[in-house]
Amino acid sequence: MNLRLLALLLVLSKFANAADDVTTRYQTSCTTCHGTDVYTSTKRRITSFDALERQVNRCTLALSLRWSNNEVHDVSAYLNQRFYHFPR
Ligand code: HEC
C-alpha cells in the first residue's frame, strides 16, 4: 500500500475514534435526566453556541463529572451539529 494512502487511513480512523468517544461519552453521561427532546423543544433556552457550552458544563457539574474544557467543547459541538446548528 502506498504510504500516503496509509497515512490518510490512519488520520481518518483517528477521526472516527474521536467521534466514537464523544458519542459514548454523551450516551453514558447525558441521557439519564433528559432525552434529546430538550434540545429540540420550542421552549429550549439555549440561544448560542457559547450558551450551549455553558449549559453542557453546568450539566456535567450537576453530575460531578470532571470533564476537561475540551470534553465539554466536543460534546457541545456534537449537540450543535445534531440539534442546535448555531453558527460558530
Ligand atoms: C442530573 C440531571 C441531568 C443530567 C445527567 C444532564 N442534564 Fe442536561 N439538563 C438538566 C436540566 C434539569 C436541564 C434544564 C431542562 C429544561 O430546561 O427543561 C438541562 C438542560 C440541558 C440543556 C439545555 C436544553 C435547552 O436548550 O434548553 C443541554 C444542552 C443539556 N442539558 C446538556 C446536557 C449534557 C451534554 C449532559 C451530559 C453531560 C446532560 N445535559 C446531563 C439536567 C441534567
Boltz pocket constraint, residues with backbone or C-beta under 6 A from the ligand:
constraints:
  - pocket:
      binder: B
      contacts: [[A, 25], [A, 26], [A, 29], [A, 30], [A, 31], [A, 32], [A, 33], [A, 34], [A, 38], [A, 39], [A, 43], [A, 44], [A, 45], [A, 46], [A, 52], [A, 55], [A, 56], [A, 59], [A, 60], [A, 62], [A, 63], [A, 75], [A, 79]]
      max_distance: 6.0
